[in-house]
């Protein structure tokens, strides 16, 4: 397989030809009508098959409530016409925040979230017709290894040591004080339930029990070396996730969607990863991921979104293929179309295991204005129920409406996968599209870069 290649396909036929040359399992179709089809999730209905994936802005107010930038971002998403808006990571406890400005719904700021949802829904109907109202899912999280609730200093909380990741967040391999106890993990279940009930009161249609990208629940799924009731066996490693799902289901009722965006494959060596072969961590083993999907559905999950990899490590292409990598991240020896095909295969596997529970597929952004053709083919083949737009939605929030109303996307509006939005996060700044939304985010990018360089230099 050829190595990394930047996007360069002036014509639809050029992309078709490259897919054929590489022999990757990606299908395109020019009939996009299926993307306008409604999707039922739980007892609710999305008006079309296009979803906005959770993309964190790191720009809420210090108390976790929506800022002007948050309001602007979700209003733009709503006007863009997507049937489902999957809101970004919302911490369930203060020590689990990934940054000091991470979203956090509390009793004190619940009214601010309710007001924002009203604003967002009004914007959606004004732009797309009075009957258009997107479904809203709020992602609930504990950042675990990547917790940084105060300032620029990491404050990791981990389920087990990891020789590849510990030093990257300043963990001494002999320091067990950062390993969370069973009692602490037990205490998180009511926090997730409380956050879910507040989300329902604020007007969200459901919550996502986040289990991806090596945050706490994701890393617990891979805690083969941990002792006690949350480590070792599959039953133990999945215990927290399934206990939260059941707890939220019982407390919130059948008309509230329980979702999970979860890692199906960590691309991380055993015994520290999930979904990989014990001998070769680049080889996917579907046994436990498929079992997890079926158990989540049995526990009450009504919506799923598969992801993979660890965007904070050296293989971010497993999560989101790109043209240009972030600072210090090596260029992968893998063609982006191969990375995309792997994510599409994962969505297909999850949808097959989930049955009637809808799955939001991902991995589309690198395809630029050709992504609707891949998305339509995947939905038509029942490989997923929604196509999910992540970085593309930040760059091009009107993409869903253009796809449905115009039958195409405009190439000049598309995300160019330059990784600058990721770089702002790595630099501890407030993130957005530096290229297509430059008036707002180019100055924030420069500010965050300068601050990061000053910290690195000790000035």
Secondary structure, 3 states (H helix, E strand, C coil): CCCCCCCCCCCHHHHHHHHHHHCCCCCCCCCCHHHHCCEEECCEEECCCEEECCCCCCCCCCCCCCCHHHHHHHHHHHHCCCCEEEEEEEECCHHHCCCCCCECCCCCCHHHHHHHHHHHHHHHHHHHCCCCCCEEEEEEECCHHHCCCCCCCCCCCECCCCCCCHHHHCCCCCCHHHECCHHHHHHHHHHHHHHHHHHHHHCCCEEEECECCCCHHHHHCCCCCCCCCCCCCHHHHCHHHHHHHHHHHHHHCCCCEEEEEEEEECCCCCCCCCCECCCCCCCECHHHHHHHHHHHHHHCCCEEEEEECCCCCCCHHHCCCCCCCCCCCCCCCCCHHHHHHHHHHHHHHHHHHHCCCEEEECCCHHHHHHHHHHHHHHHHCCCCCEEEECHHHHHCCCHHHHHHHHCCCCHHHCCCCCCHHHHHHHCCCCCCCCCCCHHHHHHHHHHHHHHHHHHHHCC
